[in-house]
Amino acid sequence: MDLFLEHILVEKGLAENSVAAYTSDLESLQRFLTQERLRLEEFSVQHGLLYLLHLRQSGLQNRSLARHLATLRGLFAFLARERLVPENALEKLENPKLPLHLPDVLSREEITALLAQPDTSGKLGFRDRTMFELLYAAGLRVSELIGLRPLDVDLQAGLLRVFGKGRKERVVPVHATATKLLEIYIHSWRPAFQPKSDLLFLNRSGKGLTRQGVWKLIKAYAQKAGIARPISPHTLRHSFATHLLEGGADLRTVQILLGHADILATEIYTHVQSSRLKRQHQEHHPRSRSATELPPQSLQSESHVPLHRKP
């Protein structure tokens, strides 16, 4: 297990949070092996099913079970590749079925209201407006945002160099408004933080912002904007992808911009788009409520209409 953790940290370059999640899952597996007096070399598909049942009985739901199973699959694929176990015992074990969960998306009006909240007359407000504009302009993950450095910004070309999951690099275009805000922030406001870090976005102490810090800022500004439901930095990423598709962008382009390795991860936004279109149709089409306005007898199926034979 230690070899596997070293592999995902050094060779695959996973983020610290991802490694922490893998570590937690493996510690759970280790407790199960100890309880069952099993060695990894003896682990079979049947043991895998028994372990998932054990996790289910401990209160985990399907989404958490799927994450644990993904960790196990990664572990046994690595062990089989290194010939530390005879075979990958979990290769054919199926994932628990997950309900389709559509991501929450802000409307264009809500985005405008949120972006208008920071007071750009001071360094903190200007920093916040620049961050939010960038999250929405480039569809960044919060980890990608806080990992940016000034050298990752090409102001002349309007491009960002972003390091995503597994330190995979991609180049993302940003529109003119975000580019202009970045230019002013980098040259005029960032020095006011008295930087103690080479990161782009800094806190009051001149050090890099944390994920939790950005999340708290988004939450506070959303409340000021009158957005009642809870949102997170990822909500802006979801909104970015959905609004691009609504504007006519193709799915492959959105996949590249988001940095998704698999287009299946991007296809969820087509469901969001369809759901929003259906809701808009129901709310605004003049005949959408016609069924509720019909007299009850007209809603009967044809099978209930009496048939009259000709004499």
Long-range contacts (C-beta under 8 A, 24 or more apart in sequence): 1-26, 1-29, 1-30, 1-40, 1-75, 3-78, 3-82, 3-84, 4-74, 4-75, 4-78, 4-79, 7-78, 8-74, 12-166, 13-166, 13-167, 14-165, 14-166, 15-143, 15-165, 17-143, 18-165, 21-67, 21-71, 22-71, 22-74, 25-67, 25-68, 25-71, 25-72, 26-71, 26-75, 28-55, 28-68, 29-68, 29-71, 29-72, 29-75, 40-79, 40-84, 40-85, 41-84, 41-85, 41-86, 43-76, 43-85, 43-89, 44-89, 45-89, 45-90, 45-92, 45-93, 47-89, 48-72, 48-89, 48-90, 48-93, 49-93, 52-96, 62-96, 62-97, 62-98, 62-99, 63-98, 65-96, 66-95, 66-96, 66-98, 69-93, 69-95, 69-96, 100-268, 100-271, 102-268, 102-271, 102-272, 102-275, 103-234, 103-235, 103-238, 103-268, 103-269, 103-272, 104-229, 104-231, 104-235, 104-238, 105-235, 105-238, 105-239, 105-242, 105-243, 105-272, 105-276, 106-227, 106-231, 106-235, 106-236, 106-239, 108-243, 110-225, 110-227, 111-136, 111-236, 111-239, 111-243, 113-225, 113-226, 113-227, 114-221, 114-222, 114-225, 114-227, 116-225, 117-221, 117-224, 117-225, 118-221, 123-189, 123-192, 123-193, 124-204, 126-181, 126-184, 126-185, 126-189, 127-185, 127-189, 127-190, 127-193, 127-201, 127-202, 128-217, 128-221, 129-181, 130-178, 130-181, 130-182, 130-184, 130-185, 130-201, 131-201, 131-214, 131-217, 132-218, 132-221, 132-236, 133-177, 133-178, 133-181, 134-160, 134-174, 134-178, 134-181, 134-182, 135-233, 135-236, 135-237, 135-240, 136-236, 136-239, 136-240, 137-174, 137-175, 137-177, 137-178, 137-240, 138-162, 138-172, 138-173, 138-174, 138-178, 138-240, 138-257, 139-172, 139-236, 139-237, 139-240, 139-241, 139-244, 139-257, 139-258, 140-172, 140-237, 141-165, 141-233, 141-234, 141-237, 141-259, 142-211, 142-214, 142-215, 142-232, 142-233, 142-234, 143-211, 144-259, 145-201, 145-214, 145-233, 146-199, 146-201, 146-208, 146-209, 146-210, 146-211, 146-214, 147-199, 148-199, 148-200, 148-201, 149-198, 149-199, 149-200, 150-186, 150-190, 150-198, 150-200, 152-200, 153-182, 153-186, 153-200, 155-179, 155-182, 155-183, 155-186, 162-259, 164-259, 165-259, 165-261, 168-259, 168-261, 170-256, 170-259, 172-257, 238-269, 238-272, 241-266, 241-269, 242-269, 242-272, 242-273, 242-276, 245-269, 245-270, 245-273, 246-273, 246-276
